[in-house]
Amino acid sequence: MEITEVRVFPVDEDKLKAYVTITIDNCFVVRDLKIIDGTKGLFVAMPSKKRKDGSFKDTAHPLNNETRDLIELKVLEEYNKAVKNE
């Protein structure tokens, strides 16, 4: 699996720093990832949907830590480039 494109859309909010769209292998798009400023620094939250009970459920997410780390590394790298160029 290769992340072939990362599009970063910075926002000016307290904890939410950006929305992100990634393309995998030039053939699969995942929209609405979020970069959040948490207590331990920046992290990538997967797209989610609010349920009737008020909780949130991921609509797309990696099945293992290796894939999660790959996505997070690439997304945060592109985010840092985007905010540096602002």
Chimera marker file (.cmm) of the C-alpha trace (Angstrom):
<marker_set name="trace">
<marker id="1" x="0.000" y="0.000" z="0.000" r="1" g="1" b="0" radius="0.5"/>
<marker id="2" x="1.251" y="3.434" z="-0.899" r="1" g="1" b="0" radius="0.5"/>
<marker id="3" x="-0.257" y="6.785" z="0.005" r="1" g="1" b="0" radius="0.5"/>
<marker id="4" x="0.024" y="8.530" z="-3.331" r="1" g="1" b="0" radius="0.5"/>
<marker id="5" x="-1.572" y="11.877" z="-2.458" r="1" g="1" b="0" radius="0.5"/>
<marker id="6" x="-2.250" y="13.878" z="0.689" r="1" g="1" b="0" radius="0.5"/>
<marker id="7" x="-4.342" y="17.047" z="0.555" r="1" g="1" b="0" radius="0.5"/>
<marker id="8" x="-4.325" y="19.177" z="3.706" r="1" g="1" b="0" radius="0.5"/>
<marker id="9" x="-6.990" y="21.782" z="4.496" r="1" g="1" b="0" radius="0.5"/>
<marker id="10" x="-5.875" y="23.769" z="7.588" r="1" g="1" b="0" radius="0.5"/>
<marker id="11" x="-8.562" y="25.262" z="9.835" r="1" g="1" b="0" radius="0.5"/>
<marker id="12" x="-8.349" y="27.883" z="12.563" r="1" g="1" b="0" radius="0.5"/>
<marker id="13" x="-9.850" y="26.077" z="15.545" r="1" g="1" b="0" radius="0.5"/>
<marker id="14" x="-8.597" y="25.320" z="19.047" r="1" g="1" b="0" radius="0.5"/>
<marker id="15" x="-7.983" y="21.536" z="18.887" r="1" g="1" b="0" radius="0.5"/>
<marker id="16" x="-8.804" y="20.766" z="15.242" r="1" g="1" b="0" radius="0.5"/>
<marker id="17" x="-5.872" y="21.827" z="13.072" r="1" g="1" b="0" radius="0.5"/>
<marker id="18" x="-6.811" y="20.480" z="9.629" r="1" g="1" b="0" radius="0.5"/>
<marker id="19" x="-8.970" y="18.205" z="7.540" r="1" g="1" b="0" radius="0.5"/>
<marker id="20" x="-7.127" y="15.804" z="5.262" r="1" g="1" b="0" radius="0.5"/>
<marker id="21" x="-7.921" y="13.726" z="2.188" r="1" g="1" b="0" radius="0.5"/>
<marker id="22" x="-5.616" y="10.867" z="1.243" r="1" g="1" b="0" radius="0.5"/>
<marker id="23" x="-5.382" y="8.784" z="-1.923" r="1" g="1" b="0" radius="0.5"/>
<marker id="24" x="-4.123" y="5.212" z="-1.669" r="1" g="1" b="0" radius="0.5"/>
<marker id="25" x="-2.417" y="3.554" z="-4.651" r="1" g="1" b="0" radius="0.5"/>
<marker id="26" x="-3.857" y="6.199" z="-7.009" r="1" g="1" b="0" radius="0.5"/>
<marker id="27" x="-7.208" y="4.416" z="-6.836" r="1" g="1" b="0" radius="0.5"/>
<marker id="28" x="-8.880" y="4.815" z="-3.417" r="1" g="1" b="0" radius="0.5"/>
<marker id="29" x="-9.743" y="8.092" z="-1.642" r="1" g="1" b="0" radius="0.5"/>
<marker id="30" x="-10.412" y="8.589" z="2.064" r="1" g="1" b="0" radius="0.5"/>
<marker id="31" x="-11.810" y="12.006" z="3.027" r="1" g="1" b="0" radius="0.5"/>
<marker id="32" x="-12.333" y="13.789" z="6.335" r="1" g="1" b="0" radius="0.5"/>
<marker id="33" x="-9.355" y="12.574" z="8.320" r="1" g="1" b="0" radius="0.5"/>
<marker id="34" x="-8.658" y="15.155" z="11.013" r="1" g="1" b="0" radius="0.5"/>
<marker id="35" x="-5.454" y="16.432" z="12.556" r="1" g="1" b="0" radius="0.5"/>
<marker id="36" x="-6.106" y="17.035" z="16.240" r="1" g="1" b="0" radius="0.5"/>
<marker id="37" x="-3.900" y="18.766" z="18.801" r="1" g="1" b="0" radius="0.5"/>
<marker id="38" x="-4.211" y="16.385" z="21.752" r="1" g="1" b="0" radius="0.5"/>
<marker id="39" x="-2.586" y="16.287" z="25.166" r="1" g="1" b="0" radius="0.5"/>
<marker id="40" x="0.414" y="14.388" z="23.738" r="1" g="1" b="0" radius="0.5"/>
<marker id="41" x="0.740" y="16.456" z="20.547" r="1" g="1" b="0" radius="0.5"/>
<marker id="42" x="-0.702" y="16.132" z="17.066" r="1" g="1" b="0" radius="0.5"/>
<marker id="43" x="-2.452" y="12.969" z="15.954" r="1" g="1" b="0" radius="0.5"/>
<marker id="44" x="-4.580" y="11.836" z="13.031" r="1" g="1" b="0" radius="0.5"/>
<marker id="45" x="-8.220" y="10.934" z="13.694" r="1" g="1" b="0" radius="0.5"/>
<marker id="46" x="-9.975" y="8.715" z="11.190" r="1" g="1" b="0" radius="0.5"/>
<marker id="47" x="-13.252" y="9.804" z="9.558" r="1" g="1" b="0" radius="0.5"/>
<marker id="48" x="-16.248" y="9.084" z="11.757" r="1" g="1" b="0" radius="0.5"/>
<marker id="49" x="-20.005" y="9.426" z="11.900" r="1" g="1" b="0" radius="0.5"/>
<marker id="50" x="-22.151" y="10.432" z="14.871" r="1" g="1" b="0" radius="0.5"/>
<marker id="51" x="-24.522" y="7.690" z="15.984" r="1" g="1" b="0" radius="0.5"/>
<marker id="52" x="-28.018" y="8.115" z="17.408" r="1" g="1" b="0" radius="0.5"/>
<marker id="53" x="-26.720" y="7.554" z="20.948" r="1" g="1" b="0" radius="0.5"/>
<marker id="54" x="-24.277" y="10.481" z="20.562" r="1" g="1" b="0" radius="0.5"/>
<marker id="55" x="-21.150" y="8.350" z="20.231" r="1" g="1" b="0" radius="0.5"/>
<marker id="56" x="-18.904" y="8.395" z="17.176" r="1" g="1" b="0" radius="0.5"/>
<marker id="57" x="-18.008" y="5.388" z="15.014" r="1" g="1" b="0" radius="0.5"/>
<marker id="58" x="-15.096" y="5.342" z="12.554" r="1" g="1" b="0" radius="0.5"/>
<marker id="59" x="-16.284" y="4.972" z="8.963" r="1" g="1" b="0" radius="0.5"/>
<marker id="60" x="-12.810" y="3.978" z="7.750" r="1" g="1" b="0" radius="0.5"/>
<marker id="61" x="-9.773" y="2.950" z="9.753" r="1" g="1" b="0" radius="0.5"/>
<marker id="62" x="-6.570" y="0.902" z="9.501" r="1" g="1" b="0" radius="0.5"/>
<marker id="63" x="-6.702" y="-2.669" z="10.765" r="1" g="1" b="0" radius="0.5"/>
<marker id="64" x="-3.212" y="-2.688" z="12.274" r="1" g="1" b="0" radius="0.5"/>
<marker id="65" x="-0.686" y="-0.357" z="13.914" r="1" g="1" b="0" radius="0.5"/>
<marker id="66" x="1.751" y="-0.567" z="11.004" r="1" g="1" b="0" radius="0.5"/>
<marker id="67" x="-0.815" y="0.901" z="8.610" r="1" g="1" b="0" radius="0.5"/>
<marker id="68" x="-1.961" y="3.490" z="11.154" r="1" g="1" b="0" radius="0.5"/>
<marker id="69" x="1.655" y="4.602" z="11.665" r="1" g="1" b="0" radius="0.5"/>
<marker id="70" x="2.224" y="4.809" z="7.906" r="1" g="1" b="0" radius="0.5"/>
<marker id="71" x="-0.840" y="7.024" z="7.432" r="1" g="1" b="0" radius="0.5"/>
<marker id="72" x="-0.065" y="9.216" z="10.434" r="1" g="1" b="0" radius="0.5"/>
<marker id="73" x="3.569" y="9.737" z="9.412" r="1" g="1" b="0" radius="0.5"/>
<marker id="74" x="2.683" y="10.746" z="5.859" r="1" g="1" b="0" radius="0.5"/>
<marker id="75" x="-0.267" y="12.953" z="6.869" r="1" g="1" b="0" radius="0.5"/>
<marker id="76" x="1.644" y="14.816" z="9.594" r="1" g="1" b="0" radius="0.5"/>
<marker id="77" x="4.618" y="15.280" z="7.249" r="1" g="1" b="0" radius="0.5"/>
<marker id="78" x="2.361" y="16.943" z="4.666" r="1" g="1" b="0" radius="0.5"/>
<marker id="79" x="0.570" y="18.990" z="7.348" r="1" g="1" b="0" radius="0.5"/>
<marker id="80" x="3.891" y="20.361" z="8.603" r="1" g="1" b="0" radius="0.5"/>
<marker id="81" x="4.827" y="21.340" z="5.033" r="1" g="1" b="0" radius="0.5"/>
<marker id="82" x="1.455" y="23.050" z="4.541" r="1" g="1" b="0" radius="0.5"/>
<marker id="83" x="1.594" y="25.134" z="7.724" r="1" g="1" b="0" radius="0.5"/>
<marker id="84" x="5.228" y="26.052" z="7.086" r="1" g="1" b="0" radius="0.5"/>
<marker id="85" x="4.236" y="27.501" z="3.693" r="1" g="1" b="0" radius="0.5"/>
<marker id="86" x="1.363" y="29.622" z="5.025" r="1" g="1" b="0" radius="0.5"/>
<link id1="1" id2="2" r="1" g="1" b="0" radius="0.2"/>
<link id1="2" id2="3" r="1" g="1" b="0" radius="0.2"/>
<link id1="3" id2="4" r="1" g="1" b="0" radius="0.2"/>
<link id1="4" id2="5" r="1" g="1" b="0" radius="0.2"/>
<link id1="5" id2="6" r="1" g="1" b="0" radius="0.2"/>
<link id1="6" id2="7" r="1" g="1" b="0" radius="0.2"/>
<link id1="7" id2="8" r="1" g="1" b="0" radius="0.2"/>
<link id1="8" id2="9" r="1" g="1" b="0" radius="0.2"/>
<link id1="9" id2="10" r="1" g="1" b="0" radius="0.2"/>
<link id1="10" id2="11" r="1" g="1" b="0" radius="0.2"/>
<link id1="11" id2="12" r="1" g="1" b="0" radius="0.2"/>
<link id1="12" id2="13" r="1" g="1" b="0" radius="0.2"/>
<link id1="13" id2="14" r="1" g="1" b="0" radius="0.2"/>
<link id1="14" id2="15" r="1" g="1" b="0" radius="0.2"/>
<link id1="15" id2="16" r="1" g="1" b="0" radius="0.2"/>
<link id1="16" id2="17" r="1" g="1" b="0" radius="0.2"/>
<link id1="17" id2="18" r="1" g="1" b="0" radius="0.2"/>
<link id1="18" id2="19" r="1" g="1" b="0" radius="0.2"/>
<link id1="19" id2="20" r="1" g="1" b="0" radius="0.2"/>
<link id1="20" id2="21" r="1" g="1" b="0" radius="0.2"/>
<link id1="21" id2="22" r="1" g="1" b="0" radius="0.2"/>
<link id1="22" id2="23" r="1" g="1" b="0" radius="0.2"/>
<link id1="23" id2="24" r="1" g="1" b="0" radius="0.2"/>
<link id1="24" id2="25" r="1" g="1" b="0" radius="0.2"/>
<link id1="25" id2="26" r="1" g="1" b="0" radius="0.2"/>
<link id1="26" id2="27" r="1" g="1" b="0" radius="0.2"/>
<link id1="27" id2="28" r="1" g="1" b="0" radius="0.2"/>
<link id1="28" id2="29" r="1" g="1" b="0" radius="0.2"/>
<link id1="29" id2="30" r="1" g="1" b="0" radius="0.2"/>
<link id1="30" id2="31" r="1" g="1" b="0" radius="0.2"/>
<link id1="31" id2="32" r="1" g="1" b="0" radius="0.2"/>
<link id1="32" id2="33" r="1" g="1" b="0" radius="0.2"/>
<link id1="33" id2="34" r="1" g="1" b="0" radius="0.2"/>
<link id1="34" id2="35" r="1" g="1" b="0" radius="0.2"/>
<link id1="35" id2="36" r="1" g="1" b="0" radius="0.2"/>
<link id1="36" id2="37" r="1" g="1" b="0" radius="0.2"/>
<link id1="37" id2="38" r="1" g="1" b="0" radius="0.2"/>
<link id1="38" id2="39" r="1" g="1" b="0" radius="0.2"/>
<link id1="39" id2="40" r="1" g="1" b="0" radius="0.2"/>
<link id1="40" id2="41" r="1" g="1" b="0" radius="0.2"/>
<link id1="41" id2="42" r="1" g="1" b="0" radius="0.2"/>
<link id1="42" id2="43" r="1" g="1" b="0" radius="0.2"/>
<link id1="43" id2="44" r="1" g="1" b="0" radius="0.2"/>
<link id1="44" id2="45" r="1" g="1" b="0" radius="0.2"/>
<link id1="45" id2="46" r="1" g="1" b="0" radius="0.2"/>
<link id1="46" id2="47" r="1" g="1" b="0" radius="0.2"/>
<link id1="47" id2="48" r="1" g="1" b="0" radius="0.2"/>
<link id1="48" id2="49" r="1" g="1" b="0" radius="0.2"/>
<link id1="49" id2="50" r="1" g="1" b="0" radius="0.2"/>
<link id1="50" id2="51" r="1" g="1" b="0" radius="0.2"/>
<link id1="51" id2="52" r="1" g="1" b="0" radius="0.2"/>
<link id1="52" id2="53" r="1" g="1" b="0" radius="0.2"/>
<link id1="53" id2="54" r="1" g="1" b="0" radius="0.2"/>
<link id1="54" id2="55" r="1" g="1" b="0" radius="0.2"/>
<link id1="55" id2="56" r="1" g="1" b="0" radius="0.2"/>
<link id1="56" id2="57" r="1" g="1" b="0" radius="0.2"/>
<link id1="57" id2="58" r="1" g="1" b="0" radius="0.2"/>
<link id1="58" id2="59" r="1" g="1" b="0" radius="0.2"/>
<link id1="59" id2="60" r="1" g="1" b="0" radius="0.2"/>
<link id1="60" id2="61" r="1" g="1" b="0" radius="0.2"/>
<link id1="61" id2="62" r="1" g="1" b="0" radius="0.2"/>
<link id1="62" id2="63" r="1" g="1" b="0" radius="0.2"/>
<link id1="63" id2="64" r="1" g="1" b="0" radius="0.2"/>
<link id1="64" id2="65" r="1" g="1" b="0" radius="0.2"/>
<link id1="65" id2="66" r="1" g="1" b="0" radius="0.2"/>
<link id1="66" id2="67" r="1" g="1" b="0" radius="0.2"/>
<link id1="67" id2="68" r="1" g="1" b="0" radius="0.2"/>
<link id1="68" id2="69" r="1" g="1" b="0" radius="0.2"/>
<link id1="69" id2="70" r="1" g="1" b="0" radius="0.2"/>
<link id1="70" id2="71" r="1" g="1" b="0" radius="0.2"/>
<link id1="71" id2="72" r="1" g="1" b="0" radius="0.2"/>
<link id1="72" id2="73" r="1" g="1" b="0" radius="0.2"/>
<link id1="73" id2="74" r="1" g="1" b="0" radius="0.2"/>
<link id1="74" id2="75" r="1" g="1" b="0" radius="0.2"/>
<link id1="75" id2="76" r="1" g="1" b="0" radius="0.2"/>
<link id1="76" id2="77" r="1" g="1" b="0" radius="0.2"/>
<link id1="77" id2="78" r="1" g="1" b="0" radius="0.2"/>
<link id1="78" id2="79" r="1" g="1" b="0" radius="0.2"/>
<link id1="79" id2="80" r="1" g="1" b="0" radius="0.2"/>
<link id1="80" id2="81" r="1" g="1" b="0" radius="0.2"/>
<link id1="81" id2="82" r="1" g="1" b="0" radius="0.2"/>
<link id1="82" id2="83" r="1" g="1" b="0" radius="0.2"/>
<link id1="83" id2="84" r="1" g="1" b="0" radius="0.2"/>
<link id1="84" id2="85" r="1" g="1" b="0" radius="0.2"/>
<link id1="85" id2="86" r="1" g="1" b="0" radius="0.2"/>
</marker_set>
